[in-house]
Amino acid sequence: SLASELSLTEERERRRLATDLHDHIGQALAVSKIKLGVLQKTITVGDHAKPIGEVRELIEQMIKDTRSLTFELSLPVLYELGFEAAVEWFAKHVRSQHGIKVDVQQDLMPIPMDDEIKVLLFRSVRELMMNIVKHAQARNARVTIRRDGDGVNIAVEDDGVGIGDVRRDSKLKSNGGFGLRPKTNGLDAAYQVHVPP
């Protein structure tokens, strides 16, 4: 309970920072880019045209970086479109950035859940996906989101190398780690959670 509250407090702060970053710095950069564009059109020749173009390009890069940082801090789609849409967005991000094909299977209708549950579940799925990226050497992964009565079941699986049997692997014995055994469908189960109503 304390860990969940700490995580939620951190998420609220991240969301506040992301909103401030978007509303203040992002908007100021966008206006600056527009104004420089107008100025650039009036100065087509001379010593000032090239530096203004370079400054405009720098501002464009800062706008991209600010947008990326905003998404890293707190994903707007999670609050605006819901948990399932956020997982879909992150799956596309993993594919474009890391080349891992992620299939998201879900119920046809979104599963209603409050913001706290959305945040905790999304952060868990994101962490599992990043573990697959870092350690699994996987080419494919799957996230399954299903209703279970009034609750929700989420499974994250991949076709990566997995971790050997702890009884046979002396490295794992020494550090206390453990792995997941391959399932018969070719994917290793990475995580499964049931959230009761």
Secondary structure as the mmCIF struct_conf table of DSSP 4:
data_model
#
loop_
_struct_conf.conf_type_id
_struct_conf.id
_struct_conf.beg_label_comp_id
_struct_conf.beg_label_asym_id
_struct_conf.beg_label_seq_id
_struct_conf.end_label_comp_id
_struct_conf.end_label_asym_id
_struct_conf.end_label_seq_id
HELX_RH_AL_P HELX_RH_AL_P1 LEU A 2 ASP A 20
HELX_RH_PI_P HELX_RH_PI_P1 LEU A 21 GLY A 26
HELX_RH_AL_P HELX_RH_AL_P2 GLN A 27 THR A 42
BEND BEND1 VAL A 45 HIS A 48
HELX_RH_AL_P HELX_RH_AL_P3 ALA A 49 LEU A 73
HELX_RH_AL_P HELX_RH_AL_P4 PRO A 76 GLU A 80
TURN_TY1_P TURN_TY1_P1 LEU A 81 LEU A 81
HELX_RH_AL_P HELX_RH_AL_P5 PHE A 83 HIS A 98
STRN STRN1 LYS A 101 GLN A 106
BEND BEND2 LEU A 108 MET A 109
HELX_LH_PP_P HELX_LH_PP_P1 PRO A 110 PRO A 112
HELX_RH_AL_P HELX_RH_AL_P6 ASP A 115 ASN A 131
HELX_RH_PI_P HELX_RH_PI_P2 ILE A 132 ALA A 136
BEND BEND3 ARG A 139 ARG A 139
STRN STRN2 ASN A 140 ASP A 148
TURN_TY1_P TURN_TY1_P2 GLY A 149 ASP A 150
STRN STRN3 GLY A 151 ASP A 158
BEND BEND4 GLY A 160 GLY A 160
TURN_TY1_P TURN_TY1_P3 VAL A 166 ARG A 168
HELX_RH_AL_P HELX_RH_AL_P7 SER A 170 ASN A 175
TURN_TY1_P TURN_TY1_P4 GLY A 176 GLY A 176
HELX_LH_PP_P HELX_LH_PP_P2 ARG A 181 ARG A 181
STRN STRN4 PRO A 182 PRO A 182
HELX_LH_PP_P HELX_LH_PP_P3 LYS A 183 LYS A 183
TURN_TY1_P TURN_TY1_P5 THR A 184 ASN A 185
BEND BEND5 GLY A 186 GLY A 186
STRN STRN5 ASP A 188 VAL A 195
#
